[in-house]
Amino acid sequence: MINITFLGTSSMIPTVDRNHSSLLLTYKNEGILVDCGEGTQRQLRIAGVRPGKITKLLITHWHGDHVLGIPGLIQNLAAHNYTKTLEIYGPKGSKKYLKHMMSGIIQKERTNYTIKEISKGIFYKNKDFSLEATPVEHGTPCLAFSFKENDKRKINLKYLKKYNLKQHPILGKLQQGKSITYKGKKILASKATDLIPGKKITIIMDTAPTKSALILAKNSDLLITESTWSEELSSLVKKRKHLTSTLAAEMAKKAKAKRLILTHFSQRYKELESLKKQAQKIFKHTDLAKDFMEVKI
C-alpha cells in the first residue's frame, strides 16, 4: 500500500493552517519526502512520523518555500542517530545550493547523505518501484516527479489446475513473466498469470502549463499538483509561472488521471471551496489537500 501524508500545502507564505511545501510518500521500507519547506521537521512530529523513516528527498526546485527546512531535517536525523544514507535528488545546481546552505550552520553531529543532480527520465529503480523526473517551466531549474509501482503478476490457480500445479518454487518464474516447462508441458506466463498494473503517483509543484508535465502525468492513479490561484488570477500564469485550479483540472483530464488533489495554495485564500468547484467543473474527481491529510492507495 502507498501512503501519502501532506506536511505542507501553502505556497510562498505559510498561514496559520498551512505550512510550506512538503509531502511524504511511504511504501514498504521507503519514505520519500518531496520538498522540505521551512518547518517540515515540526510537521513530521505533529503527524507522528519518525524522521528516520525518510530514505529519499526529492527536490522540485530551490525556491525557499520548498527547501528551507533541509538543514533542520538533516540535523534532526543526526540527533536521532540516523544510520542510513539519505539519498537526495534535485535539478541542476542542487549540489552547489546544498553545499552553500549547509555551510551556513554549525553541525555537532553529521548525517550521511548523497546528492545527485537529475534532469529527465527514470533516475531510480528497484524490484518494487521506479522514480521518474521531467523538467517543468518555472523560470528556474524545476522538476516534476512520478512514483510508479512495478507491475505484478498474480498466479492464475484455476488455469494451473489442469497441469496439477499448485505450490512449487517454479511458480516464481511465472510471476517474473517467464514461461516454464513442467512435467514435459510448456506453460505460458501470459496464460498462467494475470498482469496487475502498478499504481502511479505524479507530483507536480511550481510550473506554468507545459507539455512535459502532461506527459509525465499520463494515466496517473493520483495526480498531485499545485493550484496556487483561482481562475480569476489566470493573468498571472505566464509571468509567475504557476497553475490555476482550472489549468490543473484540464491537465488531469487530458492526462486521464483517476484522481486529482490540489495543493500549494496562495495565502490570499481564506477558503478554498471555490477553487475546488472550478476544478470539478472540468475534472470531477478533484480534492483539496490540507496539512496532515493522509491518502492511501
Buried (B, 14 or more C-beta within 10 A) or exposed (E): EBEBBBBBBBBBEBBEEBBBBBBBBBBEEBBBBBBBBBBBBBBBEEBEBEBBBBBBBBBBBBBEBBBBBBBBBBBBBBEEEBEBEBBBBBBEEBEEBBEEBBEEEEEEEEBEBEBEBBEEEEBBEEEEBBBBBBBBBBEEBBBBBBBBBEEBBEBEEEBBEEBEBEEEEEBEBBBEEEBBEBEEEEBEBEEBBEEEEBBBBBBBBBBBBBEBBBEBBBEBBBBBBBBBBBBEBBEBBEEBBBBBBBBBBBBBBEBEBBBBBBBBBBEEBEEBEEBBEBBBEBBEBBBBBEBBBEBEB
